[in-house]
Amino acid sequence: MTLKSIREYAEAVRRRYLKASKREKKLILDEFCQTTGYHRKAAIRLLRHPPPATSSRRGRRSKYRLPLVEVLRRLWEVSDRICSKRLVPFLGELAAVLERQGEMRLEPQVREQLVSISPSTVDRLLKPYRSRGLRRPYSQTRSSSSLKARVPIRTFGDWEDLTPGSLQVDLVMHCGESAEGFYLTTLVAVDVATGWTECEAIWGKGQERVGAGVWHVRKRLPFMMNEIHSDNGGEFLNHILYNWCKRNNIRYTRGRPYKKNDQAHAEQKNWSAVRRVVGYDRYATKAAYQQLHRLYGLLNLYVNFFQPIRKLVGKERMGAKVRKCYDVAQTPYQRLLATAVLGEAERRDLEQEYRSLNPVKLRAEIDSELQALWSLAEYPNKTVSKRAKEAL
């Protein structure tokens, strides 16, 4: 029976129940409980006290109303739909940035709720808005080089208590479904201590061009590059990069073959910073190369200043399971400011750059550059687009 039917039945029985004797009330209650499935005490309360004509929704009144949900949804979109455990610690800072840039204005009550909201509540409120993400990546491995004996191995357990300047690097191939022929690549460099990420478009995968990409990354970093760590691919493990590191007093290490966990930080950023955004299509034209440069100029700012990350701080084994503990999510910019590696002038310049950025406009520009890039993609059974031909 529906709730409406039960209330209509109770309305028909109520007058007879209130005038009945004790013996008759027992029979009426037996029949009512058997018909409706109500507990005896609940049936007594319903027959004695009729509910109000306009009944409200059962349960506790919702604390979070539509204005907060709309603000939360917008902040989630601006942060590139990151998970709630990364988003919640950054909500107050991100809302302050948008207010400073004139993108939104929060009521005091909404701001108070935004700061006190929990990750599970964020997941529940954002559930109707979650949709399928961008295209999945296509990965490729590279062969090893003769320099293995001269470059020391560094495993996944050798990355504790680091200061900014220790970077893991990797190369992402934009080859589509086939590794034959020429195609563009992306150099990904990640600082292990802070999560600071730099992406650099590379024309092909030649040793000199990859080495030049590392040089460009070093120039853009707000701190000194002290160490780099790569896999065993020939694009990194070569005399050009090895000798350059020796001349600049940069320690060079490598991971074990077929052990991606030795450069887990770079592998993770391959997905979150490149593949999840760019996709896995094939790019092989000058127009696509220039477009990647424009895209990464914006994406590097967005990832480093407005994408909070959580770092693993400990593990606890409970029987057959391992429970991982993470710190509070912070952006690479916040983590870098918390260290003592920046001078006063460098810190002031970085803070000034951060305050000049508008994450809403930055995200919109990234989406616009992505649309232009995707129009230049090549497919196995499709010729190069008209725009790409004109740029060749």
Order of alpha helices (4+ residues) and beta strands (2+ residues): alpha-alpha-alpha-alpha-alpha-alpha-alpha-alpha-beta-beta-beta-alpha-beta-alpha-beta-alpha-alpha-beta-beta-alpha-alpha-alpha-alpha
